[in-house]
Amino acid sequence: MSVDTTAAHGAAPASMKVPLLDLSGQLDEIRTELKQVVDEVIESTRYIGGPKIEQLEREIAEYVGADYGVGVTSGTDALLVSLMALDVGPGDLVVTTAYSFFATAGVIGRLNAKAVFIDIDPISYNIDPRALRAWFEGNPDQAKQVKAIVPVHLYGQCADMDPILELAKEFNVAVVEDAAQAIGSSYPSSNGLKRAGSMGDFGCFSFFPSKNLGAIGDGGMVVTSDEKKAEKLRMLRNHGAQPKYYHSMIGGNFRLDPIQAAALSVKLKHLDKWHAMRRSNAEFYDQAFKIPQVSTPKVVYERKNHIYNQYIISVERDRDELRQHLQECNIGVEVYYPVSFHDQACFANLGYKRGDFPRSEYAADHTLALPIYPELTDEMQAYVVQQIGKYYE
C-alpha cells in the first residue's frame, strides 16, 4: 500500500473532522435490510426468545468454531454467567489480566470471589503466560483455590493461548476467554488456526455498538463445545428455570433481545469485509507513522489474525496533552484504559499497590486509541498522523 500524507500537510480543511467511531457509513450499507428484519420481529410479536435468537446462536457458533451459542444481554453478562456456570463463588480465586475493560474483573467481585491479577505482555497488551505460570508455581496453596483463568484478547488480537491452556490443564482449572473485542480474530495454535472464543471452556463476546460486530443496543454471546455447559448457560440466563417456574439453581435475566439478534445476523454477513477494511487502515497508519515518539501496535502473529477493534499507539511522553491537542483538532481519540485493575479503588481490599504491575501501569499512562473504523478515508488518517507529528515537532 502506498501512503501519501501530503493531502493533510499545511492548514487543515475547516471541515475536517475525524470521529473515533462513526457508524453512519455502515448503516448506509445495511439500512434497508436492517429495518426489514427489525420489522419482522415487531410483526411476529415474539419479543422474548424465538427463531431470531436461535438463528444467531447457530451463526455465531459456526463462525467462531464452537458447537453451541447462548445469547445473553451483554458482554459483561456473558462473563458473569460463564463464571456462574462454573459455580464460582466465595472462597474461589479467578486469575486474570491486570489490564482490560472493567467488566473482566468486575464480574469476579460480583460473585464474591477473589480476583488475582497478572501483568501483561508489553507487546500484545494481553496477559503474559510466563507471569501466569510463575504465579501458579510460586503460590501452590492459592493455586488450589483457583476456579478459572480469564485471558482477554485485547484490542482484537488473541492472547497466547497454547501455554495458557497447557497450564490450565496441568492445574485442572477452567478457561473463560474474554473475547469481547475479538470476534473473528484467530490464533495459530499447535492444533491449527483457532478463532477467539473457541479454545477455552467458554468464549464470551460483546455486541456493544462500537464493537466490530455491534448491535443496535446491547447484547452478548457465550459459546462452548460442551453440551452440558451450554444447557446450564441457558438455564442460568432464564433465572435457573427448567422447566418454567421450576428452579434447581439461581440464575438471572440474561436473555438476548430478538431485535438485537436479528440486527446482528444482518451485520454478521459483512463482518469479514469490515475486518479487512480495518486491517487496511491499520496498515496505512503503520506505514505513515515516522514519528520517533510514537510506537505503533505490533502484530504478534500475522495481520490476518488481527481484527483491530482498536488501534493503540504508545507515546513516550505527554499522552494526555496529545489527547487534548487532537480533540482540539476535531480528532476523536480515547484512552483504553487509564487505570489498571490493581489501582481501582474498588479493588483496594485485594492488597495490591502501585508498582506491582509495571507493564500494565505503563500502558495505562502511555497508550492512546486512534480512529480505525472501516469507513475512514486516507485523507482522514493522514490528517490524524499529521496532527500527531505537529504536536511532537
N, C-alpha and C positions, 0 to 999 in steps of 0.2 A: 504494500500500500504506500503510495506517495503521500507525503504530508506537507501541506502548504499552509503556513500560518500567516502569510502576508496579507490575507484579507482582513485580518484583525489588527494589523500594525497601524500605529498612529492613533488618532482620536477615534473612540468607539462610536458607532452609529447611535444616535439618540434613542432609537427604538430597540436596541439590542438588550434583550432580557434572556437569561438562561436559568429557568427554574430547576430546582433539584429534581423534581419529577413533574411531568405533565402528561396526564392520561388522555387528553383530548384527542391526540393523534391516533392512539389505539382505539378509542371509542368510535372515531370516524369510520374505521375499517369494519367494525363489527356491530354498529348501532342497530341496523335493521334486524339482524338475526338475534341480537340480544333482546330487543323489545319483543320479538316473536315468542321466544321461549319463556320470558317472564309472563307474557300474556297467557301462554298455555297453562302455567301454574295457577294463575289467577282464575282462569276459567274452569280449571279442574276442581277447584275448591279443596284440593288436597294440600293443606298447608303445613302439615307435620308428617315427616317420613314420605314414603311413596316412591314411585318409579324414578323420579329425577335424582333422588338420593342414591338409590341402588345403582343407577347408571353411572354416576360419577364415581362411586366407590369402586366399581369394576374398572373404569377407565384409569383412575389414578393407580390402583394396584398393578394393573398391566403395564402402565407407563414406567412405574418405579421398578418393577420386577419382583413384586411380592404377590402372595396368594389372596390376601384379603385387605380390604379397605374399610375403615369405620369413620364416617363423617361426624365431626364434632363442631362445637360452637366457635372455637378459635385455636390458634396455635398454642396458646397458654393452656387451654383445657386439654389439648392433645397430650401435652407433657404431664399434666396433672392426672388425667385418667389412666395414663400408662403406668405411672408410679402407683396409683391406687390398685391397678390390676396386679401389681407385684406385691401388694399388701405392705407397702412402705408406711411406716408409722413411727411413733415414739420409740426411742432406743436404737433405731436404724441409722446408718450412715449412708449418704449418697455422695459419690465423688464426681466432681465436675470442674470445668474450667473456672478460672478466676475472672474471666473477661468475656462478657456476652451481654445480650439484652436481659433485662432484669428477670423475665419470666423463667429463664433457665434455673435460676437459684430460688426464685420466689416460691415456686411450687413445692420445693423441698420443705421450706419453712411452713407452708400452709398445712402440710401433713404432720407437722411437729417432729419431723426427722431432722437430723443434723447434716448440714452441708459441709463437705470437705473440699477445699479449693486447691487447684493445681495450676501452676503458672503455664503460660502459653509458649509456643514456639515463636520466635521473633520474626520469622519469615512468613508463615501462613496465618498467624494470629489464632490458630487452633491449639487445643490442649497438647502439651508436649508429652508424647508417650514415654520418654525416658524419665521425666519428672514423675509421671504417673506410676511407673514401675518402682521408682525409688521410694515413693511414699508407701506403697503396699509392702515392699520388702523391709522398709525401715520401721513400720508400725504394725507388727504381726498381730497384736491383740486387737487393735482397732480394725484391722482388715477383716477380722471375723465378723464384724458388725455391719459390713457394707452390703447393702441390698442391690445397689445398681451403680453403674458408671454412666454418666450422661455426657458424651462428647458432642460438641457443637460443630457443625460445618459452617463456619462463619463466613459471611460475605459472598457465599456461593461457591466455595472451594472445600472439598472434603478434607476432614481430618485424616490423619494417617491411621487407618483402621486396622490393618493387619496386626500390629503389636498390641493394640488396644483389645481386640478380640481374643488374641492369644492369652493376654493377661487375665481377661475376664473368665476364660475357660479354666485357666490354672487355679483361680481362686473361687470358682463357682459363683460368679456374680453376673447378673443380668446387664445387658447393654441397651440403653434407650437413646437412640440417635435424635438429637435436636437438629432436624433438617429444615427448620422454618425458613431459612434463607437459601435453600439449596436444591429445590426440586429440579431434577434433570441434570444436576452435576454428577460426575462419575469418578470412580476411584479404581486405579489399576491394581487390584488385589492379586494375591498369589493364586486365587481361583478364577482369575479373569476379571474383566471390567464389570464393576458393580455400581449401581446408581445409589445415591444418597438415600437413606431410609430403608434400604433392603438388606442391610448387613447385620443389624442387631436384632434383639428380641422384638423391639418396636421401633418404628420410624415415625417421627412427628413432623407435621407440616403446618404452616400457617398460610392462610389465604387473605391476609390483611391486604387492602387495596394496593399498597406500594410494592408488594412482592412481584416477582417475575410472573407468577400466576396469581393474580389478585382478584378477589371477589368484588361485588359492588356493595359490600358491607363487610362483616366479619365472618370468619369461617376457618375450619381446620380439618385435619385428617390424620388418623393413625393407620399405619399399615403394618401387617405382620404376616408371616407364613405359617403361623401356628393356629389351627382351627379353634382349639380350646381358648387360647388367649383372645382371639377375635370375638368369640361368643361372650367372654367375660367383659370385654370392652363394650359390646352392645348393651349388655345388662347395666353396666355402670353408667352409661350415658343416659339411661332412662330410669334413674332412681333405684337401680338394682333390681328391677322388677322382671320376673319371668315365672309364670305368665303375668299378665296385667293384674295389678293390685296385690301380688304375692311377692314379697321381698325377702330373699335369702341373704342379701347384703345391702349396705347403704351406699348409694351412688349419688348422682346429681342430675340436673337437667343440662346435659351437654349435647343436645341434638342440633345437627346442622339444618339450617333453613333450606327448604327445597328451591326457593328462588335463587339463593346463592349457588346451590348445586347446578341449577340449570345454566346460570351465567358462566360458571366455571367450565362446564362441558363445552360451551361455545369457545371459550378462550383457550382451552387445552389444545385445540386443533392448530392454534397459531403459535404455541409456546416455543417450539424448537426454532422457528423463524425469528422470534423475538430474542431468544438466546443468542442466535448468530449475529443479530444486529448489535447486541450489547458487546459481544466479543470484538466486533469490528470497531466499535467506539473505543474499547479498551486498547486495541492495537494502535489506533490513532494517537491516543494520549501517550502510550508507551514510546512511540517514535517522536512525538512532538516535544516532550519534556526534555530540555537540555539545561536544566537549572540545577546547579550544584547542591542547593539547599533542599531539594525535593527528591525523595525516593519514591518511585512508583511501585505498585504491588507486584510481587513476584508470582509467577506461575510455577507452582510446585511440581505438577505433573506435566500435562500438556494443555495448551489453551483450550482445546476442545472439551476438556474435562471441567472447565470453569464456566459458571453461568453469570458471573458479575452482577449479583444482586446489589452490590455496592462496589464502587471504585475508590479505594482508600489509598491516599498518599500519606507519607510520613515526612514531616518537615523538621529541620534541625532546631529551629527557634521561631518564636513569635506566632505560634499556631493561632491563638485567639485573636491577635491583631490582624493576621492574614485573613481569618474568617470575617472579621468586621470589614476589612477592605473589600473583599469580594462581595459581600452583601451590599455595600455602598455602590458597587459596580453592577448591581442587579443580577448577581450570580448567586443561585441558591446552593448553599453548602451546609453540611451538618457534621457534628461530632458523634460518631458511633464507636465508643461510648466514653463519656467524660469521667466516669467513676468506676473503678474496679469493684467487684463484689465485696472484697475484704475491707474496702473503705466506705461502704454504705452503712449509714447509721443503724439500720435495722438488723445488721449482722454483727454489731459490736459485741454481742454476747458470745460469739464464736472464738473470741480471743486473739484474732489476727491483728497485726499492726502494720503501719506504713513501712515499706521496705521488705515485707515478706514475699512479695511477688513483683520483682522489679521490672520484668518484661511487660507484664500487664499494666503496671503503672506508667511505663514509658509510652505504651500505646495510647493510654487514656490521655496523656499530656501532649502527644505529638502528632496524632493522626487526624485526618480530615477527609470527609466523603465528598466527591465531586459528582456532578450530574453524569449519568451513564445510561439513561433510559433510551429505548431503541430509536426514537424519532429525532434524536439530536442531529443537527446538521454539522458539517465540517466547520462552517463559519462560527457556529456557537462554541464548538470545542476549542477552536483556535483562539477565540476571544477569552475563554477561561484560562488557557495556557499563557496567553499574552499578559493578562492581568496579574497572574501569579508571578510571572517574570518581572513585571514592572514593580511589584512590591519589594522584591529582593534585589533590585538594581542598586 
